[in-house]
Amino acid sequence: MSNESEQQSSTLHFLDYWRVIRSRKEIVLAVAILVVLTGTVYTLMLPNIYASSVRISVSEDAPEINPFAAQQSYYSSYNPYFLRTQFEILTSKQILYEVLNRLDLQQEWAKGGEKLPREVAHKILANSVDVFQQRDTSLIVISVKRDNPEEAADIANELADVYRDSRLDLAIKSARGAIDKISEALSEQAILVEKAEDEVQKIREDSNLAVMGAEGQIDVGDTELSQLTSDRIFAQKQMIEKKGLLDILDDLEDEDLMKRASRITFDQFVMNTIQQLQDIDVELSSLDADFGANHPEVRRYTLQKQQLEQSLKNHLENLRLSLETEYLIAKNEFESLDQTLSSARAETIEYHGSKYRPYRRALRLLESERFIYDQLKAKHRQEIITLQVPRNPVDIIDVAEPNRRPVSPNLFMNVLLSIFVGMGAGVGLAYFIEYLDTSIKTADDVERILGLPVLGLIPQKVRPLIEEGPDSEHAEAYRVLRTNLAFTEGGSHRGAFSVLSSGAGEGKSTTCFNLAFVCAQQGEKVLLIDADLRRPVQHTILGVSNRFGLTNVLLRDVPVEEAIKATSVPNLHFLPSGRLPRTSLGVLDPKRIGELISSLKTKYDVVLIDTPPLVGISDSSIIAKETDGAIIVVQYRKYPRDMLMKAKAMVETLGVNVVGAVLNNINVMRDDYYYYYHSYYSDYYHSSQSDVSEDV
């Protein structure tokens, strides 16, 4: 359970960060105001800067009209590195040096003195130029910022002109260099072609080769072999056609042959005879239907039909014999050509293997050299024509004009930026100081570090209630302290209590007096003892003499009854500290103090003892040990935690019963939590007073 509570207490909430800022708002505001003032003054001291921009269209180097392109392409391929490369070229030393020379900026920027070094002028110019791509386009914007608007426009325009001229000069120089190189290669290639031609001619003459065609590319043997191959193929075709037709005629019967003759052969006699037979069949069909089979006309047509069929049959038989003869002739011719071709082919292969190989090798080399020569010649001519075609890789779209409105310094933006920077720096400084500050800031800090309940939260600038009056709004905080004291582990606010603090100036004496005042106001008989022998203050609050008091009682100079004084506050009695003797050894004897406190407890309801600080002085520990309980007063944001822990360890070592702690001198205006806490009691108090007034 304790681990869980510690974990929850260590978890920071957003309000914790806000409380840090609110508690140190003076530092945040001071740093913010200082940064804003510095930024504003610095901005007002800066010279006005004017910007002028020229917009250009940049394309890859190519002629506007390419006469050798098969088709003009409206969409060129996108090169993502091209524009990026042009940015670097535009800001290169070569371009900027040329701008310096053309505008004589080295002398211009010297302001009448000695000419500026080129490196210095280049650095100034490079810092003034900004090149970027216009969004979603291939346009480049060249922006120049100078303290003179005319100078900015002149530099921007000159930079665009220099870049355009450099692109054109580079393209022309590259083209001319390419033409010169191609010319040299063309001359060398012409010599190689001439040597290859001489070699072909020499091999041809030495081998006595019979060739024809351009440069002897075809030899006679190849021509004869090609002709024999063609004749053999034709003879084979004729033989196959004759054989096929002959097989068809042999497979058909006489009757079928006569029916299909016109489809098999296109002989004119066969076609005429078949047509006549068809006509006779038509006439016979008509006559037979009208006169009968014995009619003379029917007999005449029947006899004529028989004669035509016999004639057709005889003709087809002769045609079969003729076709067979033609087939035998074609077959013999094919076999003869096939034999001749096989013989010629064998001779040609043998002849080419030994005789034509060097010649063909030299011929292939000649063809290769001539191909290279022709390509170089065409390329040379193409480059010459392309060089003469106009080209414009850079177009100036918008010319830079002087802009009379300065682009910097931007007072509004700089002030706004200063506000943000100042607030950020102030907040950062506040958090840094808060990190270094290890003092007690909240009631949770008291409970976590001391392990004690917080009995009361006392606001800042509280005076003794005898000065503020019994109806002071601060009295409620002490009434809460008195009530909480009754609910401590002891269970009662009556008895003897010592009020302790770890160091001086934590409001211990005021807290002790006001608690005594509140208890007396509630009708309890209260005795206030000032045991801070070295720096007593209670007598000044009450306005009484400090001549006789606690020291005299402990030294047995006077009885305690004579040393106790009545005060102007009803039910409140006071025992001053008395004057500290020169030798204080033995004054605070634990036995005497214990006897004194025991006797006083029988006479008073509440005995409150104001003690000196714990750290460095042992008096407090001696007194606190003899009381019923001790109340530790902790001042808000004053002493480090180590000092408080050391004070607690001292009293715990002596076995002092510490009933709780009081967080004193809280700045309620800086801390939201305490502000609302205090406002609640303040409003409640005022509302109670108004209710009482109304009742009266």
Secondary structure, DSSP 8 states (H G I E B T S, - for coil): -HHHHHHHHHS--HHHHHHHHHHTHHHHHHHHHHHHHHHHHHHHHS--BEEEEEEEEE--S--SS-TT-SS--SS----TTHHHHHHHHHTSHHHHHHHHHHHTHHHHTTTTSS---HHHHHHHHHHHEEEEE-TTSSEEEEEEEESSHHHHHHHHHHHHHHHHHHHHHHHHHHHHHHHHHHHHHHHHHHHHHHHHHHHHHHHHHHHT--EESGGG-EEHHHHHHHHHHHHHHHHHHHHHHHHHHHHHHHHS-HHHHHHHHHHH---HHHHHHHHHHHHHHHHHHHHHHHT-TTSHHHHHHHHHHHHHHHHHHHHHHHHHHHHHHHHHHHHHHHHHHHHHHHHHHHHHHHHIIIIIHHHHHHHHHHHHHHHHHHHHHHHHHHHHHHHHS---SEEEEE------S--B--HHHHHHHHHHHHHHHHHHHHHHHHHH--B--SHHHHHHHH---EEEEEESS---HHHH-TT-TTHHHHHHHHHHHHTSTT--S-EEEEEEESSTTSSHHHHHHHHHHHHHHTT--EEEEE--SSS--HHHHHT---SSSHHHHHTTSS-HHHH-EE-SSTTEEEE------S--TTTS-HHHHHHHHHHHHTT-SEEEEE---STT-SHHHHHHHTSSEEEEEEETT-SBHHHHHHHHHHHHHTT--EEEEEEEEE-TTT-HHHHHHHHHHHHHHHHHHHHHHHH-
